[in-house]
Amino acid sequence: NMSHELRTPMNAILGFTEMILDGIYGEVPPDVGGPIQDVRTWGQQLLRLINDVLDLSKIEAGRMELSLTVYSVPEVVETARTSLRSLAAEKGLEFTADVDPDMPLAYGDGKRITQCLTNLVGNALKFTKQGRVAIHARREGDEVIYSVADTGIGIPANHLDQIFGEFRQVDASISREFGGTGLGLSITKTFVELHGGRIWVESEPGRGSTFSFAVPLRVAGATEVV
């Protein structure tokens, strides 16, 4: 019930803003289009927060399960890029995404993989004031490796082993300046590990970060031919 009551209104708000921006109700004046874009951007951020909180409750209750299907890696990357490109544009950041050619179809929970990648991209954009954010997906053996590199504030070495905990950020000043709950990385780690994968980060203060996660091209027990 809580999932329905929170998600449905937000999806409706986002749907109407999309229709307005697409000109369904007529031409949008330039001085109105900007604020509506902001409504969409912040609405998407609020929906991600709602999803994180609801997912955390499922995880803590031991009720989180994957929905396994065949999915497209390029589509996962494009969805993450499309959903956050307006935020990158607003901050004046270079924002790129690429997938190695000849990437086969994968088998897993494509929705959760998309959520993991979107969480990492959202963090990268949030903590990057200037420069670029780059998404890349490649195949190595029987794994797909997704990575998100940025030129943001970076993370001190003594905090790298703490950032995947629930409600954790590097310090209080980071939370005050950039906001956020510290849930995204914890939930991402859980979903990656449910796939039998792993997640890691390489970072240096002032020189940016690269977050990566590897998941099997086909999760254990899959019978589909990919």
BELVEN-V143092 format. One record per residue. N is the residue number from 1. PHI is phi as a letter, one per 30 degrees, with the letter a starting at -180 (none if undefined). PSI is psi in whole degrees, 0 to 359 (999 if undefined). OMEGA is omega in radians with two decimals (none if undefined). Layout:
n=N phi=PHI psi=PSI omega=OMEGA
n=N phi=PHI psi=PSI omega=OMEGA
//
This chain:
n=1 phi=none psi=317 omega=-3.13
n=2 phi=d psi=318 omega=3.12
n=3 phi=e psi=314 omega=-3.12
n=4 phi=d psi=314 omega=-3.05
n=5 phi=d psi=330 omega=-3.12
n=6 phi=d psi=315 omega=-3.04
n=7 phi=d psi=320 omega=-3.04
n=8 phi=e psi=312 omega=3.11
n=9 phi=d psi=321 omega=-3.14
n=10 phi=d psi=320 omega=3.09
n=11 phi=d psi=324 omega=3.10
n=12 phi=d psi=315 omega=3.12
n=13 phi=e psi=313 omega=-3.13
n=14 phi=d psi=323 omega=3.13
n=15 phi=d psi=317 omega=3.13
n=16 phi=d psi=322 omega=3.10
n=17 phi=d psi=322 omega=3.10
n=18 phi=d psi=317 omega=-3.12
n=19 phi=d psi=321 omega=3.10
n=20 phi=d psi=313 omega=-3.11
n=21 phi=d psi=332 omega=3.11
n=22 phi=d psi=359 omega=3.09
n=23 phi=i psi=15 omega=-3.13
n=24 phi=d psi=324 omega=-3.11
n=25 phi=c psi=14 omega=-3.14
n=26 phi=j psi=174 omega=-3.11
n=27 phi=d psi=136 omega=-3.13
n=28 phi=c psi=120 omega=3.11
n=29 phi=d psi=146 omega=-3.11
n=30 phi=e psi=323 omega=-3.10
n=31 phi=d psi=349 omega=3.08
n=32 phi=c psi=327 omega=-3.10
n=33 phi=e psi=320 omega=-3.13
n=34 phi=d psi=307 omega=3.10
n=35 phi=e psi=324 omega=3.13
n=36 phi=d psi=322 omega=3.04
n=37 phi=e psi=319 omega=3.12
n=38 phi=d psi=319 omega=3.09
n=39 phi=e psi=316 omega=3.13
n=40 phi=d psi=314 omega=-3.11
n=41 phi=d psi=312 omega=-3.10
n=42 phi=d psi=330 omega=3.05
n=43 phi=d psi=319 omega=3.09
n=44 phi=d psi=321 omega=3.12
n=45 phi=d psi=318 omega=3.12
n=46 phi=d psi=321 omega=3.12
n=47 phi=d psi=320 omega=3.09
n=48 phi=d psi=321 omega=3.11
n=49 phi=d psi=316 omega=3.09
n=50 phi=e psi=315 omega=3.13
n=51 phi=d psi=319 omega=3.14
n=52 phi=d psi=314 omega=-3.10
n=53 phi=d psi=317 omega=3.13
n=54 phi=d psi=321 omega=3.10
n=55 phi=d psi=319 omega=3.12
n=56 phi=e psi=319 omega=-3.14
n=57 phi=d psi=322 omega=3.09
n=58 phi=d psi=317 omega=-3.13
n=59 phi=d psi=314 omega=-3.11
n=60 phi=d psi=333 omega=3.11
n=61 phi=d psi=358 omega=-3.13
n=62 phi=i psi=28 omega=-3.07
n=63 phi=c psi=11 omega=-3.13
n=64 phi=d psi=123 omega=3.11
n=65 phi=b psi=152 omega=3.09
n=66 phi=d psi=147 omega=3.03
n=67 phi=c psi=101 omega=-2.96
n=68 phi=d psi=128 omega=3.10
n=69 phi=b psi=169 omega=2.97
n=70 phi=d psi=135 omega=3.12
n=71 phi=b psi=162 omega=-3.11
n=72 phi=c psi=123 omega=3.10
n=73 phi=d psi=314 omega=3.09
n=74 phi=e psi=324 omega=3.12
n=75 phi=d psi=322 omega=3.08
n=76 phi=e psi=312 omega=-3.11
n=77 phi=d psi=317 omega=-3.12
n=78 phi=d psi=323 omega=3.11
n=79 phi=d psi=316 omega=3.11
n=80 phi=d psi=319 omega=-3.14
n=81 phi=d psi=313 omega=-3.08
n=82 phi=d psi=319 omega=-3.06
n=83 phi=d psi=340 omega=-3.06
n=84 phi=b psi=4 omega=-3.07
n=85 phi=d psi=328 omega=3.13
n=86 phi=d psi=325 omega=3.09
n=87 phi=d psi=319 omega=3.10
n=88 phi=d psi=317 omega=-3.14
n=89 phi=d psi=320 omega=3.14
n=90 phi=d psi=325 omega=-3.13
n=91 phi=c psi=358 omega=3.14
n=92 phi=i psi=32 omega=-3.11
n=93 phi=c psi=143 omega=2.95
n=94 phi=d psi=131 omega=-3.03
n=95 phi=b psi=112 omega=-3.07
n=96 phi=b psi=159 omega=3.09
n=97 phi=a psi=136 omega=3.07
n=98 phi=b psi=153 omega=3.14
n=99 phi=b psi=136 omega=3.10
n=100 phi=e psi=141 omega=3.14
n=101 phi=d psi=159 omega=3.11
n=102 phi=i psi=29 omega=3.07
n=103 phi=d psi=122 omega=-3.14
n=104 phi=d psi=168 omega=2.99
n=105 phi=d psi=148 omega=3.13
n=106 phi=c psi=167 omega=3.11
n=107 phi=b psi=118 omega=-3.12
n=108 phi=l psi=202 omega=3.10
n=109 phi=c psi=92 omega=-3.07
n=110 phi=e psi=325 omega=3.14
n=111 phi=d psi=318 omega=-3.12
n=112 phi=d psi=325 omega=3.06
n=113 phi=d psi=318 omega=3.08
n=114 phi=d psi=318 omega=3.12
n=115 phi=d psi=318 omega=3.11
n=116 phi=e psi=311 omega=-3.11
n=117 phi=d psi=319 omega=3.13
n=118 phi=d psi=321 omega=3.08
n=119 phi=e psi=315 omega=-3.11
n=120 phi=d psi=319 omega=3.13
n=121 phi=d psi=318 omega=3.12
n=122 phi=e psi=317 omega=3.09
n=123 phi=d psi=315 omega=-3.12
n=124 phi=e psi=315 omega=3.13
n=125 phi=d psi=323 omega=-3.10
n=126 phi=d psi=321 omega=-3.04
n=127 phi=c psi=10 omega=3.12
n=128 phi=c psi=117 omega=-3.12
n=129 phi=d psi=330 omega=3.11
n=130 phi=a psi=157 omega=3.14
n=131 phi=j psi=235 omega=-2.99
n=132 phi=b psi=162 omega=2.97
n=133 phi=b psi=131 omega=-3.07
n=134 phi=b psi=131 omega=3.05
n=135 phi=c psi=139 omega=3.08
n=136 phi=b psi=141 omega=3.06
n=137 phi=b psi=133 omega=-3.14
n=138 phi=b psi=161 omega=3.09
n=139 phi=c psi=133 omega=3.01
n=140 phi=b psi=105 omega=-3.10
n=141 phi=i psi=238 omega=-3.12
n=142 phi=c psi=18 omega=-3.12
n=143 phi=b psi=153 omega=2.93
n=144 phi=c psi=129 omega=-3.14
n=145 phi=c psi=120 omega=3.08
n=146 phi=c psi=138 omega=3.10
n=147 phi=b psi=149 omega=3.10
n=148 phi=b psi=114 omega=-3.12
n=149 phi=c psi=141 omega=3.13
n=150 phi=b psi=170 omega=3.08
n=151 phi=c psi=38 omega=-3.04
n=152 phi=d psi=205 omega=-2.98
n=153 phi=d psi=339 omega=-3.14
n=154 phi=i psi=173 omega=-3.06
n=155 phi=b psi=130 omega=3.09
n=156 phi=d psi=148 omega=-3.07
n=157 phi=e psi=325 omega=-3.08
n=158 phi=d psi=357 omega=3.10
n=159 phi=c psi=354 omega=-3.03
n=160 phi=d psi=329 omega=-3.10
n=161 phi=d psi=2 omega=-3.09
n=162 phi=c psi=341 omega=-2.90
n=163 phi=d psi=346 omega=-3.14
n=164 phi=c psi=6 omega=3.08
n=165 phi=d psi=159 omega=-3.14
n=166 phi=d psi=140 omega=3.08
n=167 phi=h psi=30 omega=-3.12
n=168 phi=c psi=133 omega=2.90
n=169 phi=b psi=168 omega=-3.00
n=170 phi=e psi=313 omega=3.05
n=171 phi=a psi=174 omega=-3.05
n=172 phi=d psi=327 omega=-3.12
n=173 phi=d psi=325 omega=3.09
n=174 phi=d psi=316 omega=-3.14
n=175 phi=d psi=319 omega=-3.14
n=176 phi=d psi=319 omega=-3.06
n=177 phi=d psi=319 omega=-2.99
n=178 phi=c psi=345 omega=-3.13
n=179 phi=i psi=188 omega=3.12
n=180 phi=j psi=161 omega=-3.08
n=181 phi=c psi=343 omega=-3.05
n=182 phi=i psi=16 omega=-3.14
n=183 phi=c psi=330 omega=-2.97
n=184 phi=e psi=315 omega=-3.10
n=185 phi=d psi=322 omega=3.12
n=186 phi=d psi=315 omega=-3.14
n=187 phi=d psi=320 omega=3.08
n=188 phi=e psi=314 omega=3.12
n=189 phi=e psi=318 omega=3.14
n=190 phi=d psi=314 omega=-3.12
n=191 phi=d psi=320 omega=3.11
n=192 phi=d psi=315 omega=-3.12
n=193 phi=d psi=329 omega=3.04
n=194 phi=d psi=333 omega=3.07
n=195 phi=d psi=357 omega=-3.06
n=196 phi=i psi=22 omega=-3.10
n=197 phi=c psi=193 omega=-3.12
n=198 phi=b psi=157 omega=-3.12
n=199 phi=b psi=146 omega=-3.13
n=200 phi=a psi=170 omega=-3.12
n=201 phi=b psi=142 omega=2.98
n=202 phi=b psi=127 omega=-3.04
n=203 phi=a psi=158 omega=3.08
n=204 phi=b psi=131 omega=-3.12
n=205 phi=e psi=132 omega=3.11
n=206 phi=i psi=355 omega=-3.09
n=207 phi=b psi=9 omega=3.05
n=208 phi=j psi=181 omega=-3.09
n=209 phi=b psi=154 omega=2.97
n=210 phi=b psi=112 omega=3.06
n=211 phi=c psi=135 omega=-3.14
n=212 phi=b psi=149 omega=2.95
n=213 phi=b psi=145 omega=-3.13
n=214 phi=c psi=132 omega=3.07
n=215 phi=b psi=152 omega=3.11
n=216 phi=d psi=143 omega=3.04
n=217 phi=e psi=324 omega=3.03
n=218 phi=b psi=120 omega=-3.08
n=219 phi=d psi=157 omega=-3.09
n=220 phi=e psi=134 omega=3.10
n=221 phi=i psi=359 omega=3.14
n=222 phi=d psi=139 omega=-3.14
n=223 phi=c psi=344 omega=-3.12
n=224 phi=d psi=147 omega=3.07
n=225 phi=d psi=120 omega=-3.08
n=226 phi=c psi=999 omega=none
//
